[in-house]
Amino acid sequence: MESSIDIPCTQCGNDDSLSMLTLSSEIPYFGEHTQVTILCDHCGWKHTDFIPSDGAKPGSWSIVLDSIDKISARVVRSSSCTIRIPHLDLEASPGSSSSGFVTNIEGVINRFEHVVGSIIRANPDSKEIVREANKILDRLTEAKTGTSNIALLLLDPKGRSQIIHEDAVATELTKSEATNLDTGPEFPVFDI
């Protein structure tokens, strides 16, 4: 369903240019959810998020990447989710323009590889930075082959994210843990 939104665009400030698309569907093993996408016809800005139909509690999902079958596990990441790979000291926190996505673990690792590659390209003359970044890329490659003990964590203070695999472990975040996480963008249309 598509509808107009009567607020200015958060990026360009243009009035009367935002529209919202909603799609309710079932993600296998995740359940009923609504995908919400906000688009600006003026500047092209877009924001997507996933909202489960049932009430969700702040939660954490983790999986150890020690076998190749885990690399294809489905990942549902909402705009409020922080992704961590603690063994490599990597973290992707939601920012003010964070969007949700559905991918698999390999897709998440590819996103980290892209960022580490950007750091290498931005610092070609720093041998130390390039050496450390290449070590991280090597460990990420190991993780994609399922030959490591690297853990992947999703931390979501709104409880909208999930790793869909029989070996994934779900835990509830404490109030303190949830409070210390970034929550990503806040739009009045997302109030639940």
C-alpha positions in Angstrom: 0.0 0.0 0.0 1.3 3.5 -0.8 0.3 6.7 0.9 1.6 10.3 1.2 3.1 11.5 4.4 2.4 15.1 5.5 5.9 15.9 6.9 9.0 17.5 5.3 11.7 15.2 4.0 14.4 14.6 6.7 17.2 15.0 4.1 16.1 17.9 1.8 13.3 19.5 3.8 10.9 19.5 0.9 7.2 19.4 1.8 4.7 17.1 0.1 7.4 14.8 -1.4 7.4 11.9 1.0 5.4 8.7 0.4 5.3 5.5 2.4 5.1 2.0 1.0 4.0 -0.8 3.3 4.0 -4.5 2.6 2.9 -7.1 5.2 4.2 -10.6 4.6 5.6 -13.7 6.2 9.4 -14.2 6.5 10.0 -18.0 7.0 10.9 -18.7 10.7 10.7 -15.0 11.5 6.9 -14.6 11.3 4.5 -11.9 10.1 6.1 -8.5 9.6 5.5 -5.2 7.9 8.2 -3.8 5.6 7.9 0.0 5.7 9.8 2.1 3.1 9.7 5.9 3.0 10.7 7.6 -0.2 11.3 11.2 -1.2 10.3 12.0 -4.7 12.3 15.3 -4.6 15.8 14.2 -3.5 15.6 10.4 -3.8 16.2 9.6 -0.1 14.9 6.2 1.0 14.5 4.5 4.3 13.4 0.9 4.9 12.6 -0.9 8.1 11.0 -4.2 9.3 8.4 -4.2 12.0 7.2 -7.6 13.5 3.5 -8.0 14.0 4.0 -9.3 17.6 5.4 -7.2 20.4 9.2 -7.7 20.6 11.5 -7.3 23.5 15.1 -5.9 23.3 17.1 -8.9 22.1 20.4 -10.3 21.0 21.1 -13.0 18.5 24.5 -14.8 18.1 26.0 -17.5 16.0 29.6 -19.0 15.8 30.8 -19.3 12.2 32.4 -22.7 12.6 30.8 -24.5 9.7 30.0 -23.6 6.1 26.2 -24.2 6.5 25.9 -21.3 8.9 27.1 -18.8 6.2 23.8 -19.1 4.4 21.7 -18.5 7.5 19.1 -15.8 7.0 19.7 -12.4 8.8 16.9 -10.0 9.3 18.4 -6.7 10.4 16.2 -3.7 11.4 17.3 -0.1 11.4 17.8 -0.2 15.1 20.3 -3.2 15.1 24.0 -3.1 16.0 26.0 -5.8 14.3 29.2 -7.0 16.1 32.0 -9.3 15.3 33.8 -9.2 18.7 36.8 -11.4 17.8 37.8 -8.8 15.2 36.7 -5.7 17.2 34.2 -4.8 14.4 30.9 -3.1 14.9 28.3 -1.5 12.7 26.0 0.7 14.7 22.8 2.2 13.3 23.1 5.8 12.3 20.5 8.5 11.6 19.9 7.1 8.1 20.2 3.4 8.9 17.9 1.0 7.0 16.8 -2.5 7.6 17.7 -5.3 5.3 17.3 -9.1 4.8 20.4 -11.0 3.7 22.4 -14.0 4.9 25.6 -14.1 7.0 27.8 -14.0 3.9 26.1 -10.8 2.9 26.8 -9.3 6.3 30.4 -10.3 6.1 30.6 -8.8 2.6 29.4 -5.5 4.0 32.2 -5.5 6.6 34.7 -6.4 3.9 33.6 -3.4 1.8 34.1 -1.0 4.7 37.6 -2.5 5.5 38.5 -2.2 1.8 37.4 1.5 1.9 39.8 2.0 4.8 42.7 0.5 2.7 41.8 2.7 -0.3 41.7 5.8 1.9 45.1 5.1 3.5 47.3 3.5 0.8 50.5 5.1 2.3 50.0 3.9 5.8 51.6 0.4 5.9 50.4 -0.2 9.5 46.7 0.5 8.6 46.9 -1.5 5.4 48.6 -4.5 7.2 46.0 -4.5 10.0 43.1 -4.1 7.6 44.4 -7.0 5.5 44.6 -9.2 8.6 40.9 -8.4 9.2 40.0 -9.2 5.6 41.9 -12.6 6.0 39.8 -13.4 9.1 36.6 -12.4 7.4 37.5 -14.7 4.5 38.0 -17.5 7.0 34.6 -16.8 8.5 33.0 -17.1 5.1 34.5 -20.6 4.6 33.2 -21.7 8.0 36.7 -22.5 9.3 36.8 -20.1 12.2 35.3 -19.6 15.6 34.3 -16.0 15.0 30.9 -15.1 16.4 28.4 -12.7 14.8 26.1 -10.8 17.1 22.9 -8.8 16.4 22.0 -6.5 19.2 18.6 -4.8 18.8 17.1 -2.6 21.5 13.7 -2.8 19.7 13.9 -6.6 19.2 13.2 -6.5 15.5 16.3 -8.4 14.2 17.0 -12.1 14.0 19.5 -14.8 12.8 17.5 -17.7 11.4 19.4 -20.9 12.0 19.0 -23.8 14.4 22.4 -22.9 16.1 21.6 -19.2 16.5 21.2 -18.3 20.2 18.6 -15.7 21.2 18.8 -13.8 24.5 16.9 -10.9 25.9 18.9 -7.7 26.5 18.9 -6.2 29.9 17.4 -2.7 30.3 21.0 -1.4 30.8 22.3 -3.1 27.7 19.4 -1.9 25.5 19.8 1.7 26.8 23.5 1.7 25.8 22.9 0.8 22.2 22.1 3.3 19.4 18.6 2.9 18.2 19.0 4.3 14.6 16.6 6.7 13.0 13.4 7.8 14.7 10.4 8.7 12.6 7.0 9.5 13.9 5.4 7.1 11.4 7.2 4.2 13.1 5.8 4.7 16.5 4.3 1.3 17.6 
